[in-house]
């Protein structure tokens, strides 16, 4: 581990950023350094602009380009103390997306009908729809996060590392109990298809296997006229 990486990790910890955010920043800076096969400490404005231009020409989405820009800005300003490096590196513009309306009841029923053959996929999709949790939040829930007595599911570190609790209905609690009896996932995870970067630590980049859920969500939501957000009507 280089001195610059240790300094950047210390700066990220001082700001109490979420582990996933810190991991992404470090990973993007590592990609930047590998692109030139040099230490990031020796790279200046020309290299930053050339790298960001390469990402745009490579076809990276504007939102992805912004992530690279933010990581390099943190490196140059907060870690290296050289704001002049980013002075002429503009932040990529991200066009606002059109608003997406929630799923209708019929669309929810159709989506769940396609997943009914797999208890894992059905319960995961139903939990997303019933609680409004993000996929990353849902896939990192442990069994003890569900309070059956009060009917709440607790999220310890949500967006912005803020805790919150979401109310579960009686029917959904019964569904989760049935899933636990039939699926028998075992271990501490409610949905066990996790990818771990180390024992007990969920990989921030690949939080879940995805092969079981993508055919249901991805194909269904990409069909014409079905660009909806996963919130039940």
Buried (B, 14 or more C-beta within 10 A) or exposed (E): EEEBBEBBBEBBEEEEBBBBBBBBBBBBBEEBBEBEEEEBBEBEBEBBBEBBEEBBEEEBEEEBBBBBBBBBBBBBBBBBEBEEBBEEBEEBEEEEEEEEEBBEEEBBEEBBEBBEEBBBBBBBBBBBBBBBBBBBBBBBBEEEBBEEEEBBBBBEBBEEEEEBEBEBEEEBBEBBEEBBEEBEBEEEBBBBBBBEEEEEEBBBEEBBBBEBBEBBBEEBBEEEEEEBEBBBE
